[in-house]
């Protein structure tokens, strides 16, 4: 049986250019649009094949999820959009994780800080992630066999990937 993997991904860099745009409707900026396909390529190179992608409904998160999904040969039409992930607390995100179908092995979550960063640190059994910039990915492997067991210190941090890391790599 394959170990369950969760990838917590912060949305790409967003634009603050348009006055009057609600936070929920802020788009990615050019850097965010450029970094997302590069992150997808880095994940693909590491053998990441999502069974499911779940994204916040915010425009900057949905766009990031769509760009990354295309690079991982995952159909953007199959992305699950969840209001529960919009500016969610770590506990809210964790609840979505715990309710995942047990038939899924690798799930990517696209959301926002501080929730994504705090959840990664909450779940990681030993490592502490100092910073979680835009488009950071925390790749975690559950210690238990079931999504329902996801909780504090329930996963091993495989790696943290950031746009800066893949630029250097």
N, C-alpha and C positions, 0 to 999 in steps of 0.2 A: 504493500500500500504506500502510495506517495505521501510524503509529508505535506501538510497544508502550508502554503505560502501566502502572505499578505504583503502587498506593497502599498505603503501610505505615501501619496504623492501630493505635494503642494502645487497648486495651479502655477502656470507660467507668469512672468512679469506682466502686470496689467497697466493700462493707460489711465492717466488722470487728466487727459487733455480736454475732454468734453465737459464743460460746465453744465450742471443740471442733470447729468447722468446719475441714476441711482447706483448705489454700491453694487446691487445685484446685477445691474446691466453694464458694468464696466468691461470693455473688451481687452484682449491682450494687446500689448504694444508690439513693435517690430521685433524686439529681442525675444519676447515670449513666443511669438510665431516662429522664430528661427530656432529657438532652443528645443521646442517640443519634438520635432522630427529627429533632432540629434539625440535626444534622450531616448526616444523609441529605438533608434539604431543601437544605442549602448545597451538597452535592455534585451534586445533581440540577440545581440552578440553574446550576452550572458545566458541565453537559452530560456528567457522568460516567455511563456506562452499562456496568456490569460484564458481562464475558463469563463470569467465574468469581469466586466468593468463597471464600477459604480461611481457616479459623479454627483457632486453638488449641482444644483440647478443654476447657479450663478454663471453668467456668460463666460467669464474668464476661465472657470473650471470646465465647463462643457466643451469649450473650444480646445483647451489643453487635452482633455480626454479624447476628443475626436482625432486630433493630430497624432497623438501617441498611438491610439488604436489602429489607425491606418498603417503606421510604421510597423505594427506587430501583427499585421494581417488579421485583425479582429474587426469585424464589421461595425462601423459606427452606429448602424441601426439597432445593434444588439446591446448598446450601452444602456444601463439602468440609471435613470436620473432620480435622485432622491432629495426632496426638500429637507429631509432630516440631516443632510450633510452640510447645508448652507450655514457657515459660521458656527459649526457644531462644537459642542464641548467634547472632550475625550470620551466621556461616559455615553453620550449620544451616538458617537461613531462606533464605539465598542458594542453597543446594543445591536446595531446593524450587522456588525461582524458576527456576533453570537447567533444571529438568526439566519445566517447563510445556509443554503442547501448543502448537506453533507456530501453530496456528489461532486461538489466543486473542489478543486485542489489549489488553484492559483487565482487570487482575486486582487485586482488593482482598485484602489480607492483614490479619487481625486477630490481634494477639499482645500481647506484654508487653515492658516495659523491663527491662533495658537493651538487649536485642537489637534491638528495632525502631528505637530511636533510633540505636544504633551502626551498623546496616545502612544507614539513611538517609544518615548522614554518610559511610559507606564508599562508597556508590554515587554520591552527588552529586559532580559534576565540579568545582564551584567553591565553592558555598555551604556554610556551616557552620551547622548547626542547634544553637543554644545549649541550649534545653530542649525536652522532649517530654512535656508533661503528659498526664494521662488524656484519652482520646479525641482526641489530636492525630493529624493526618493529614499524612503527607509524600507529596506527589504528584510522582512522578518519571516522566520520559520517557526510555526507553532511546535511546542514541545509535545503537547497532547495530540490525540487523533481527531478531535472534534472541534468545530468552530465554537460550539457552545462552551468549550473550556477556555476560550480566549479571555484573558484577564491580566491582572498585574503579574509581571515576571513570568508570563506564560509562553514567551517566544525567545528565540535566539536571533540576535541582530546579525544578519549575513553581511550587510554593507549599507553604507549611505552613499548615494550617488548624487552629485550636484552638477549643474552646468559647468562650473569651473573645473571640476574633476575630469569631466569628459573632454574639455578643451585641452587639458594638459596631457590626457591619455592618448 
